[in-house]
Amino acid sequence: MRILWVVTKAPWPPVDGGRLVAAVTLAALRAGGHEPTVVAPVHPRESDLAAATARREGWDRLVLVPTAPAPLAWAALRGSIGRLPVSVRRHALPKVRHAVAELLERECFDVAHAEQLQALGPLAEAGQHHLPIVLRAQNVESDLWRSASRTAPVLGLFLRREAKRLAAWEGDRVRRAAATITLTARDAARLAELSGAPDRVHHVPAPFPSLLPPAESPLPGSPAVVLIGSEGWRPNREGALWFVDRVWPRVRAALPQAVLHDFGLPVRAGAAVCARPAPNDSREAFAAGAVLVVPLRVASGVRMKILEAWARGVPVVTTPEAAQGLEATDGRELLLAREPEEFALALRRLHEEPGLAAALVAAGRDRLTARHGPGAVAARLVEVYASVLSGPNVR
């Protein structure tokens, strides 16, 4: 199947969850004999273009478009006098739309895939070519903005207004798309509710292999505790700062030899806190004997870092919000914690209870095999693509 894939950021290098789920999905589709052509905006900085080109992993059907999202303040100002939600306006990139239009003029595709709500804009001309569009929503954006308003009182009014506009926009886009795919059953139910079109929404889990090697070298600390994420996403920043300020002192009181390794998040180095740059290869963060903590209090979709931790043999302590959508059970595949004392207790259990870490990882890998196998997920995606080629939902 020939698939035109439009993304909001280049999948390579896969340095955050959104890029990673796209990269793994594309590799699985290609391994299944399908032919995705990827159109991706890349910041025109020479370093970003070089990184995306170098890490494209032999991908020959990739169109990199040097352009960048509009500044948030500019998009917010323009959004105040228009109907487009701010996050959609930021990614209204004329150069990407032009690159897609050129491809549509000279090549034939079976289906178009928009990776995230903001990738729908560049596919505006797809209808003229009778090309059905499938949207994959990695999360429910309106729910993220609404949840964020509760932890940011200064911006609360703006965030709540945007959440309302986004909810209306999401519902409309799901109704217009030939089909919409979500990574979790919870998100599928939410988008079905917003759109009033449950027949157009399909739940297909995020793909991920069940076994990957850990980092080549161990990390210092007994235990070594790992924070990893993209600073560009506000909930990651807030969760990391909360963990260092509120949780880490409790952990150190319980485990004096523990060391926190922060990869790419905005915390300052300090007592037993090692601030590291975001890794070019995520494997660096998943060392044997380490523990991944995910202190997010605002989340939607699936945390790919949890899937990667299971695959690389690293146990996970996470908030219930971050674990939503995985259908994992506290004490079986991971440990849940919400308050500082609960994080400290969970990390102490992993340090002191023989076999607990290995049991959690084994159960996590079983879940990866059962629900997230790349080949099976790619096959389910193709089923959704095929279902819209001649059905009544084509627009």
C-alpha positions, -999 to +999 in steps of 0.1 A: +000+000+000+013+035-009+008+058+021+014+096+022+025+102+058+025+138+070+040+146+104+045+176+126+081+168+133+107+145+118+106+110+133+144+108+133+162+111+156+135+096+179+144+118+209+108+121+223+077+099+225+059+114+196+089+109+172+095+074+186+060+061+180+061+075+145+095+060+138+086+026+151+053+026+132+069+036+099+096+009+102+069-017+109+048-006+079+079-008+056+088-042+071+053-053+061+059-045+025+041-011+024+055+021+010+051+052+032+063+085+019+070+109+048+067+147+047+083+163+078+090+198+088+125+203+103+138+234+120+160+252+094+189+252+119+217+234+101+222+211+132+185+200+131+186+193+094+218+173+097+205+152+126+173+144+108+192+135+076+219+114+094+194+094+115+169+087+087+181+051+089+182+045+052+148+060+046+147+070+009+111+083+007+115+112+030+108+149+022+124+172+048+110+207+047+131+234+064+105+254+084+095+259+120+063+264+140+053+299+147+062+314+181+035+306+207+029+343+215+023+351+178+000+322+174-019+331+206-023+367+193-036+356+159-058+330+175-076+356+196-090+371+164-097+338+145-112+304+150-081+283+147-069+269+181-034+281+190-016+248+186-032+243+152-023+278+140+013+273+151+017+244+128-001+259+098+031+257+077+027+269+041+060+252+030+048+218+042+015+223+025+033+232-007+055+201-005+025+179+000+006+195-029+036+188-052+037+152-042+000+148-049+004+163-083+032+139-095+026+107-075-003+084-067-011+072-032-037+049-018-043+068+015-030+098+034-020+096+071-019+127+093+002+120+124-015+143+150-042+169+146-019+196+134-007+175+104-042+177+088-036+213+075-010+204+049-034+177+035-060+203+025-056+194-012-060+156-007-098+158-013-092+171-048-073+139-055-100+117-040-075+106-014-090+095+020-073+109+051-067+089+082-058+108+114-038+092+141-043+112+173-014+104+197-035+121+225-066+141+231-052+176+229-082+194+245-079+172+275-042+180+279-049+217+278-078+215+302-057+194+327-028+219+323-051+247+333-055+232+368-017+233+375-011+268+359-034+293+376-018+323+359-026+309+325-058+291+335-083+313+317-063+311+284-057+273+287-094+266+294-105+287+265-081+269+242-092+235+256-128+244+246-118+255+211-096+224+207-124+201+218-147+216+191-119+214+165-111+178+174-147+167+171-150+184+137-118+170+123-127+134+134-161+138+116-143+150+085-115+124+084-122+090+068-111+074+100-093+083+132-069+061+151-060+065+188-033+048+209-056+040+238-092+029+243-097+059+267-087+084+240-109+065+215-139+069+237-132+106+243-129+114+206-160+094+198-178+115+224-164+148+211-173+140+174-205+120+179-190+096+153-179+064+172-179+044+139-150+066+126-127+061+157-104+030+160-081+020+189-048+006+177-020+004+204+014+020+199+039-004+184+070-014+202+094-043+203+094-064+234+132-068+237+159-042+233+195-040+248+201-017+278+228+009+279+263-004+275+275+012+308+257+013+342+248+046+358+262+056+392+239+053+422+223+027+444+198+028+429+203+049+398+171+068+392+163+081+357+142+110+345+139+114+307+118+135+285+114+165+262+117+199+278+096+213+251+064+198+265+052+217+295+039+187+316+074+172+314+090+203+328+065+207+356+067+170+365+105+171+366+107+202+387+081+188+411+100+155+414+133+172+422+118+197+447+093+176+465+101+139+459+138+137+457+145+148+493+122+120+505+140+095+483+174+105+495+162+102+531+151+066+524+180+057+501+211+078+509+232+063+480+206+070+453+216+092+424+191+110+401+201+111+364+181+138+346+182+134+308+171+166+290+148+181+315+152+215+332+166+207+366+198+220+381+226+196+391+228+193+429+232+169+457+230+135+441+214+150+410+232+146+377+219+168+349+226+153+315+217+165+280+190+148+261+205+117+246+210+113+209+203+076+214+176+070+241+194+037+250+219+058+270+192+065+296+181+029+302+210+013+321+209-021+337+201-017+374+184+017+370+148+027+377+127+049+355+105+075+372+076+092+353+062+119+376+037+134+351+005+148+365-010+158+332-010+131+305-029+117+275-020+090+250+008+065+258+041+072+275+065+056+250+093+059+276+075+033+297+073+008+268+110+014+261+119+008+298+102-026+297+119-035+265+153-025+278+148-043+312+143-012+334+115-012+361+092+018+362+076+039+390+050+062+376+020+084+384-014+069+376-019+097+351+012+087+331+002+051+332-032+057+317-039+039+285-014+011+291-039-011+310-011-021+333-016-031+369+001-017+399+025-043+413+025-064+382+040-044+353+049-012+372+046+006+405+022+035+409+029+065+430+013+099+433+026+116+465+063+121+474+061+094+502+047+069+477+075+075+452+101+070+480+084+038+492+082+024+457+119+031+450+129+016+484+109-016+476+127-020+443+160-016+460+153-039+489+130-067+476+149-093+456+133-102+423+107-074+423+124-054+395+128-085+373+092-096+378+079-061+368+100-061+337+090-096+327+053-088+330+059-055+311+076-075+283+047-099+282+024-069+277+045-056+249+044-089+232+006-093+236-005-057+227+023-038+211+041-061+186+051-039+157+040-064+130+006-069+145+001-032+150+011-024+114-014-050+102-042-034+122-033+000+108-034-013+073-068-028+080-081+007+089-065+022+058-081-005+036-115+000+052-117+037+040-105+031+004-140+024-010-163+029+019-189+056+025-165+075+048-143+087+019-146+126+015 
